[in-house]
Amino acid sequence: MDHAITRSKATTKRLPWGWQAGLLGIGLLAATVCGFASHSTPPVSQDKWKFDGPNAWTYLVKQVDFGPRVPGTPPQIKCRDWMLEELKKGCPDAHIQQLSHRWSQTNKVVDIYNVIGTQNWKDAKVRVVLLAHWDSRPFADGPNSPLPYRTKPFPYKPIPGADDGASGVAVLLELAKAIKDRHPGVGILYLLDDGEDLGPDMQEMLLGVDYFAKNLPSPKPDYGILLDMIGKKDMVVGEEAESLKYAESLTKAFFANAQEVGLGKTFPATLADDIEDDHWPLIQHGIPTLDLIDFNYDQWHTQQDTPEHCSMESLKATGIALESFLLRNPPYKP
């Protein structure tokens, strides 16, 4: 597929939440069709989920402690090596996928590293790629940054990337351990993609996931779920508009499951804004992908994107939403 891409995380207008709350009922109804059986059930009660929120929080803080994970810097290499070892705890075959990019800001080649691991990939009946970017934006060009920081040419002011980067990776690293050997019918590929936020413009963003999408594994994923900015306090994640457009049955099924396991307040089936994000390259290559993202984050692309503005409870809610969805019987399939 070749869809026109017109929006970016750097330019997308943020819309207020809840303005189409009436979609809740529609979402729950639609989830009973298109690959999501109404009689499928989560396998265990809520108090038995294995996803560990405190462990995920430790993973978030550890990434930020490395410093901004900007391609071509020492924190990038240190974080890459640490993530690889952590991912191996849930995926023994974890490995690095490397590519190079000549960055317009320095005219020097920087290396981009995707960290990838799989579980039960070859023998599965349905396969899903779970992804989150791990790099840090080199520019504090968000709307709440000082004017000189967000005026082109942007000065080099790398962000800590606690919510925008570290949060999604933290959830996936913990999830890989929590559901290891518990999903015989579902193959999972964990993609920690690099170069998502390099920039300054879209021509130099989404680098790692774009490379992955152009070099899909065989067999290829049936669908994908992206985690981006899912760590802020009092998080609310609605149905991202492009996910609804290109992965409607998946989006409805995921949000219906969240409602069923008691996470409807965090994941309400209400329409959210659209965004050109890591899910776009996958969608363009035929992989319907859901983007889980909370747009309302005042510290976005600022140097205040730090753990103090994030919450272990948000990481835990996201982890349980994923764990319960992936372990449903029968599993979701597009």
C-alpha positions as CSV (number, residue, x, y, z in Angstrom):
1,M,0.0,0.0,0.0
2,D,1.1,3.6,-0.6
3,H,-0.9,6.0,1.6
4,A,-0.1,9.7,1.6
5,I,1.5,10.7,4.9
6,T,0.7,14.2,6.0
7,R,1.1,14.4,9.7
8,S,4.0,14.1,12.1
9,K,4.6,14.1,15.8
10,A,6.5,17.3,15.4
11,T,3.7,19.1,13.8
12,T,0.4,17.4,14.6
13,K,-2.2,19.5,16.3
14,R,-3.3,18.2,19.6
15,L,-7.1,17.8,20.2
16,P,-8.9,17.7,23.5
17,W,-10.0,14.3,24.8
18,G,-13.5,13.1,25.2
19,W,-15.2,15.1,22.4
20,Q,-16.6,11.9,20.9
21,A,-17.3,9.9,24.0
22,G,-20.3,8.4,22.2
23,L,-18.1,6.1,20.3
24,L,-17.7,3.9,23.4
25,G,-20.8,1.9,22.7
26,I,-20.0,1.6,19.0
27,G,-16.5,0.4,19.9
28,L,-17.7,-2.3,22.1
29,L,-20.2,-3.5,19.5
30,A,-17.7,-3.5,16.7
31,A,-15.2,-5.6,18.8
32,T,-17.5,-8.6,18.5
33,V,-16.7,-8.9,14.8
34,C,-13.7,-8.9,12.4
35,G,-11.4,-11.3,14.3
36,F,-12.4,-10.8,17.9
37,A,-14.9,-13.3,19.2
38,S,-17.3,-12.1,21.9
39,H,-16.9,-15.3,23.8
40,S,-13.1,-15.1,24.0
41,T,-11.9,-14.4,27.5
42,P,-8.9,-13.3,29.4
43,P,-7.2,-16.3,30.9
44,V,-6.8,-15.2,34.5
45,S,-8.3,-12.7,36.9
46,Q,-6.8,-9.3,37.4
47,D,-5.0,-10.1,40.6
48,K,-3.0,-12.8,38.8
49,W,-1.5,-10.7,35.9
50,K,2.3,-11.3,35.9
51,F,3.2,-7.9,34.5
52,D,5.3,-6.2,37.2
53,G,4.7,-2.4,37.4
54,P,7.7,-1.6,39.7
55,N,10.0,-3.6,37.4
56,A,8.8,-1.6,34.4
57,W,9.4,1.6,36.3
58,T,12.9,0.6,37.0
59,Y,13.4,0.1,33.3
60,L,12.1,3.6,32.6
61,V,14.4,5.2,35.1
62,K,17.4,3.2,33.9
63,Q,17.1,4.4,30.4
64,V,16.9,8.1,31.4
65,D,19.9,7.6,33.7
66,F,22.0,6.8,30.6
67,G,21.4,10.3,29.4
68,P,19.6,11.3,26.1
69,R,19.8,8.3,23.7
70,V,20.7,10.4,20.6
71,P,22.2,8.4,17.7
72,G,25.9,8.8,17.5
73,T,26.4,9.4,21.3
74,P,27.8,7.2,24.1
75,P,24.4,7.0,25.9
76,Q,23.0,5.4,22.7
77,I,25.6,2.6,22.8
78,K,25.3,2.0,26.5
79,C,21.5,1.8,26.3
80,R,21.6,-0.4,23.3
81,D,23.8,-3.0,25.0
82,W,21.7,-2.9,28.2
83,M,18.4,-3.3,26.3
84,L,19.8,-6.3,24.4
85,E,20.7,-8.1,27.6
86,E,17.4,-7.3,29.2
87,L,15.4,-8.4,26.2
88,K,17.3,-11.7,26.2
89,K,15.6,-12.5,29.5
90,G,12.3,-12.9,27.6
91,C,13.7,-13.6,24.1
92,P,16.8,-15.8,24.0
93,D,17.3,-15.0,20.3
94,A,17.4,-11.2,20.8
95,H,19.7,-9.4,18.3
96,I,20.6,-6.1,16.7
97,Q,19.5,-4.8,13.4
98,Q,21.8,-2.0,12.2
99,L,21.6,0.7,9.6
100,S,23.4,3.9,8.9
101,H,22.2,7.4,8.1
102,R,24.0,10.5,7.0
103,W,22.5,13.2,9.3
104,S,21.9,16.6,7.7
105,Q,22.7,18.4,10.9
106,T,26.4,17.3,11.0
107,N,26.8,15.7,7.5
108,K,28.2,12.7,9.4
109,V,27.1,9.1,9.3
110,V,25.3,7.9,12.4
111,D,24.5,4.3,13.2
112,I,20.9,3.4,14.0
113,Y,20.2,0.2,16.0
114,N,17.0,-1.7,16.2
115,V,16.9,-4.2,19.1
116,I,14.7,-7.2,18.2
117,G,13.6,-10.3,19.9
118,T,11.0,-13.0,19.2
119,Q,8.9,-15.5,21.0
120,N,7.3,-18.5,19.3
121,W,7.5,-16.8,16.0
122,K,7.8,-19.8,13.6
123,D,5.2,-22.0,15.1
124,A,2.5,-19.5,15.9
125,K,-1.0,-19.3,14.3
126,V,-1.0,-15.5,14.5
127,R,1.9,-13.1,14.8
128,V,2.2,-9.6,16.2
129,V,4.9,-7.0,16.3
130,L,5.0,-4.9,19.5
131,L,7.1,-1.8,19.1
132,A,8.4,1.3,20.8
133,H,11.1,3.7,19.9
134,W,14.1,4.1,22.3
135,D,16.0,7.1,20.9
136,S,15.8,10.6,22.3
137,R,14.9,13.7,20.3
138,P,18.1,15.9,19.8
139,F,16.0,19.0,19.9
140,A,13.7,20.5,22.6
141,D,11.4,21.9,19.9
142,G,8.1,21.2,21.7
143,P,5.5,24.0,22.1
144,N,6.3,24.4,25.8
145,S,10.0,24.8,25.3
146,P,11.7,28.3,25.4
147,L,11.2,30.1,22.1
148,P,14.9,29.9,21.1
149,Y,14.8,26.1,21.4
150,R,11.9,25.7,19.1
151,T,12.9,28.2,16.5
152,K,14.7,26.8,13.4
153,P,17.5,26.1,13.0
154,F,16.9,24.2,16.3
155,P,19.9,24.3,18.7
156,Y,21.1,20.9,20.0
157,K,19.1,20.5,23.2
158,P,18.5,16.7,23.6
159,I,15.5,15.7,25.7
160,P,15.6,13.1,28.5
161,G,12.8,11.1,26.8
162,A,11.2,9.6,29.9
163,D,7.7,9.4,28.4
164,D,8.6,10.0,24.8
165,G,10.7,6.9,24.3
166,A,11.6,5.2,27.6
167,S,8.0,4.5,28.7
168,G,7.1,2.2,25.8
169,V,10.5,0.4,26.0
170,A,10.0,-0.2,29.7
171,V,6.7,-1.8,29.2
172,L,7.9,-4.1,26.4
173,L,11.0,-5.3,28.3
174,E,8.9,-6.2,31.3
175,L,6.1,-7.7,29.1
176,A,8.6,-10.0,27.4
177,K,9.4,-11.6,30.7
178,A,5.9,-11.6,32.0
179,I,4.3,-13.6,29.1
180,K,7.3,-15.8,28.1
181,D,6.0,-19.3,27.3
182,R,2.4,-18.4,28.0
183,H,1.1,-17.7,24.5
184,P,1.6,-20.9,22.4
185,G,-0.8,-19.7,19.6
186,V,0.7,-16.2,19.3
187,G,4.1,-15.3,18.0
188,I,5.5,-12.0,19.3
189,L,8.3,-9.9,17.8
190,Y,9.5,-7.1,20.1
191,L,10.9,-4.2,18.1
192,L,12.7,-1.5,20.0
193,D,13.3,0.9,17.1
194,D,15.9,3.6,16.9
195,G,16.1,6.9,14.9
196,E,12.4,7.6,15.3
197,D,12.9,11.2,16.6
198,L,16.2,12.2,15.0
199,G,14.9,14.9,12.7
200,P,14.7,17.7,12.6
201,D,12.1,17.0,9.9
202,M,10.1,13.9,8.9
203,Q,12.6,13.0,6.2
204,E,15.0,12.0,9.0
205,M,12.5,10.4,11.4
206,L,11.0,6.9,11.7
207,L,14.3,5.6,10.4
208,G,14.6,2.4,12.3
209,V,11.0,1.2,11.9
210,D,11.0,2.2,8.2
211,Y,14.0,0.0,7.6
212,F,12.3,-2.9,9.5
213,A,9.1,-2.5,7.5
214,K,11.1,-2.7,4.3
215,N,12.8,-5.9,5.5
216,L,10.0,-7.7,7.2
217,P,10.8,-11.2,8.7
218,S,9.4,-14.3,7.2
219,P,6.7,-15.2,8.1
220,K,5.6,-11.6,8.4
221,P,3.5,-10.1,11.2
222,D,-0.3,-10.3,11.0
223,Y,-0.7,-7.0,12.9
224,G,1.2,-4.6,15.2
225,I,0.8,-2.6,18.3
226,L,2.8,0.6,18.9
227,L,3.5,2.1,22.4
228,D,4.5,5.7,22.3
229,M,4.2,8.1,25.2
230,I,2.3,5.8,27.5
231,G,4.0,6.7,30.8
232,K,2.6,10.1,31.9
233,K,0.7,10.5,35.2
234,D,-3.1,10.1,34.8
235,M,-2.7,8.7,31.3
236,V,-5.6,8.5,29.0
237,V,-5.2,6.8,25.7
238,G,-8.0,7.1,23.1
239,E,-8.4,5.5,19.7
240,E,-5.9,7.2,17.5
241,A,-7.6,8.2,14.3
242,E,-5.3,6.6,11.7
243,S,-5.3,3.4,13.7
244,L,-9.1,3.4,13.3
245,K,-8.8,4.0,9.6
246,Y,-6.3,1.4,8.8
247,A,-6.6,-1.1,11.7
248,E,-10.2,-0.7,12.8
249,S,-11.0,-4.3,13.9
250,L,-7.7,-4.4,15.9
251,T,-8.3,-1.0,17.5
252,K,-11.9,-2.0,18.5
253,A,-10.8,-5.4,19.8
254,F,-8.0,-3.9,22.0
255,F,-10.2,-1.2,23.5
256,A,-13.0,-3.6,24.2
257,N,-10.6,-5.9,26.0
258,A,-9.3,-3.0,28.1
259,Q,-12.8,-2.2,29.1
260,E,-13.5,-5.9,30.0
261,V,-10.4,-6.1,32.3
262,G,-11.3,-2.9,34.2
263,L,-9.0,-0.5,32.3
264,G,-11.7,1.5,30.5
265,K,-10.8,4.7,32.3
266,T,-7.3,4.6,31.0
267,F,-8.2,3.3,27.5
268,P,-11.6,4.8,26.7
269,A,-13.1,4.0,23.3
270,T,-13.2,7.6,22.3
271,L,-11.7,9.2,19.2
272,A,-8.3,10.7,19.5
273,D,-6.2,12.8,17.1
274,D,-4.2,11.3,14.2
275,I,-0.5,11.2,13.9
276,E,2.3,10.1,11.6
277,D,4.1,7.8,14.0
278,D,6.0,4.5,14.0
279,H,2.9,2.6,12.9
280,W,2.9,4.3,9.5
281,P,5.7,2.4,7.8
282,L,4.1,-0.9,9.0
283,I,0.7,0.2,7.7
284,Q,2.3,1.1,4.3
285,H,3.7,-2.4,4.1
286,G,0.4,-4.1,4.7
287,I,0.6,-4.6,8.5
288,P,-2.5,-3.1,10.3
289,T,-1.0,-1.4,13.4
290,L,-2.6,0.2,16.4
291,D,-0.9,3.3,18.0
292,L,-1.3,3.6,21.7
293,I,-0.4,7.2,22.6
294,D,-1.5,9.9,25.0
295,F,-1.3,13.2,23.2
296,N,-1.8,15.4,26.2
297,Y,1.7,15.7,27.7
298,D,2.9,19.2,28.5
299,Q,6.5,18.1,28.6
300,W,6.6,16.7,25.1
301,H,9.8,17.5,23.3
302,T,11.1,19.6,26.3
303,Q,14.0,19.0,28.6
304,Q,11.4,18.4,31.4
305,D,10.4,15.1,29.9
306,T,11.7,13.3,33.1
307,P,10.5,10.5,35.3
308,E,8.9,12.9,37.8
309,H,6.2,13.5,35.2
310,C,5.6,9.8,34.6
311,S,3.8,7.1,36.6
312,M,4.4,3.5,37.4
313,E,0.6,3.0,37.4
314,S,0.5,4.1,33.8
315,L,3.1,1.6,32.8
316,K,1.3,-1.1,34.7
317,A,-2.0,-0.3,33.1
318,T,-0.5,-0.5,29.6
319,G,1.3,-3.8,30.5
320,I,-1.8,-5.4,31.8
321,A,-3.8,-4.2,28.8
322,L,-1.3,-5.9,26.5
323,E,-0.9,-9.1,28.6
324,S,-4.6,-9.7,28.8
325,F,-5.1,-9.0,25.1
326,L,-2.3,-11.3,24.0
327,L,-3.4,-14.1,26.2
328,R,-7.0,-14.2,25.2
329,N,-8.4,-17.5,24.0
330,P,-9.0,-17.7,21.1
331,P,-6.4,-15.0,20.2
332,Y,-7.2,-12.0,18.1
333,K,-6.5,-12.4,14.4
334,P,-7.2,-9.8,11.7
